[in-house]
Amino acid sequence: MQYMLLIYGNEAAWTNLPEAELSKGYQAYMDFTDEIVKSGCMRGGSELKPIATATTVRVKNGKTITTDGPFAETKEQLGGYYLIDVDTLDEALSWAAKCPGSWGGSVEVRPLVQDVEVSLNGVST
Amino acid sequence: MLARTIETVQRREGGRILAGLIRLCGNFDVAEDALQEAYIRALADWPKNGLPNNPGAWLTRVAQRIWLDRRRHEQKLDVLTDEALELLVADTSAVDENQNHIVDDQLRLIFTCCHPALAPVSQAALALNTICQLNVAEIARAFLESETTIAQRLVRAKRKITETRIPYEVPTPELLPARLDAVLSVIYLVFNEGYTASYANKLIRVDLCSEAIRLIQLLNTLMPNQAEAMGLEAMMQLHHARRDARQDAAGNLIPLDEQDRSEWHTVAIQDATRLLNSAMRLSQPGAYQIEAAIAALHCTALQASDTDWPQISALYGALWRHRPTDVIALNAAVAYALAFSIDGGLARIEKIAARGTLANYHLLYAAKADLLRQKGCLDLARTAYENAIARCENQTEKRYLEKRLQSL
């Protein structure tokens, strides 16, 4: 089953990190990405550009309303994601715990809706 | 009569049968439906053909057959052939005779119900529903919630298990300590809910306490030599052993030091103390064992004045190192007051109060009031009791505090 690991963190704190700290942070992500790629379960993922680049679109009564910024102002912002394919929630959760985004920030784990009905023991029907 | 028999079989074996069915069908709802249908068939079949030698095995077989027939009917057999399914069912019947499989299935069910991806209250409701086989109405009554709320909670929890693929497995060794901890806190939650329901007028709901004890006993049977699980069982048994002495006939709370100790269940206390000793010999110290040791010191004092407060005070110190919460600090302060110095204890309570986390916790004020009363500061005690009463939601505890206030 495919799961999204959505990485939420304080963007301002991240961008204000001293150079040395920042490169340590990126190194941690590179190590994590290496590990997850090697395991064969990685299906995609990327860091997102800062929320200053975000544009939100809503269509109301047929009218498109375009606004600057993310859909909601929050303390933690979506900063990146991984898409992984593993058998169970437990495996996804243990990748989330290894993801540097969960140390200090948080990683939300969400399964993707897939075409097949999945059941507990993994038999697709 | 027959309905009673089925109910007994359901209570005794339903959880175990369901655990196996879930493994077979791979889905909680489908397994439960099949088992329900099997109970209905038993109502029709048993009066005609007599009670089967092994009612549990009969129900298992019939439920498996029902599931198989439904799969056929729904023509979901494109993946598995009829023959393969028959073999699967036959195989499950065979392994059901095998004790190891029964143990594994029940453990799987316990760990899945208590998965940390589910909300704690949902974990508790699900465990009571599947393992203890309590129905929605019984769980609703236990948690003082509406049946709709409980039913929704169960539906959502089961849906999350299926949709996010929470594994139906006993956790791997590296995950086990944390996951076992989660299971123990769910069982403790159920017990506590029974022991002092914060909104109930009735202080102790024995049913819920008994269910929690049943769960922890099952866990300790299925997975022996887990010191903390043994500690939790000992602790709950020790608290439960005092149930008849905690309330008078009118339902009024009787505090520990005024309880009639001849009403305590001494055999249960001895058993629990023995269990705690075996737990401690495993050299895996932990908070539940410390709490059990504190309860054991209370339970083994022949009269209130014999209580070994210095030892209890030391144990609360140890407990606080495991769980550094202000509630534990409050208990430690009271034990310190009774062991060494009331003024010293009061000073500690003031420090805790200054932190503000327990500003709405009635026992903070009640503890302070009791110590002030013992010290003879009646005016200050009066204010403290009033503060406690204003924050207390349990009617039985409230009546007790009011009585204390009037007696000043």
HADDOCK unambig.tbl for C-alpha pairs under 7 A between the chains (distance, minus, plus):
assign (segid A and resid 88 and name CA) (segid B and resid 165 and name CA) 5.24 0.50 0.50
assign (segid A and resid 88 and name CA) (segid B and resid 166 and name CA) 5.94 0.50 0.50
assign (segid A and resid 88 and name CA) (segid B and resid 167 and name CA) 5.70 0.50 0.50
assign (segid A and resid 89 and name CA) (segid B and resid 164 and name CA) 5.96 0.50 0.50
assign (segid A and resid 89 and name CA) (segid B and resid 165 and name CA) 5.43 0.50 0.50
assign (segid A and resid 89 and name CA) (segid B and resid 166 and name CA) 5.04 0.50 0.50
assign (segid A and resid 89 and name CA) (segid B and resid 167 and name CA) 6.80 0.50 0.50
assign (segid A and resid 90 and name CA) (segid B and resid 166 and name CA) 6.59 0.50 0.50
assign (segid A and resid 90 and name CA) (segid B and resid 167 and name CA) 6.91 0.50 0.50
assign (segid A and resid 111 and name CA) (segid B and resid 164 and name CA) 5.70 0.50 0.50
assign (segid A and resid 119 and name CA) (segid B and resid 26 and name CA) 5.58 0.50 0.50
assign (segid A and resid 119 and name CA) (segid B and resid 27 and name CA) 6.11 0.50 0.50
assign (segid A and resid 119 and name CA) (segid B and resid 162 and name CA) 5.93 0.50 0.50
assign (segid A and resid 120 and name CA) (segid B and resid 26 and name CA) 4.51 0.50 0.50
assign (segid A and resid 120 and name CA) (segid B and resid 27 and name CA) 5.73 0.50 0.50
assign (segid A and resid 120 and name CA) (segid B and resid 162 and name CA) 5.79 0.50 0.50
assign (segid A and resid 120 and name CA) (segid B and resid 165 and name CA) 5.92 0.50 0.50
assign (segid A and resid 120 and name CA) (segid B and resid 167 and name CA) 6.45 0.50 0.50
assign (segid A and resid 120 and name CA) (segid B and resid 168 and name CA) 6.51 0.50 0.50
assign (segid A and resid 121 and name CA) (segid B and resid 26 and name CA) 5.00 0.50 0.50
assign (segid A and resid 125 and name CA) (segid B and resid 79 and name CA) 6.68 0.50 0.50
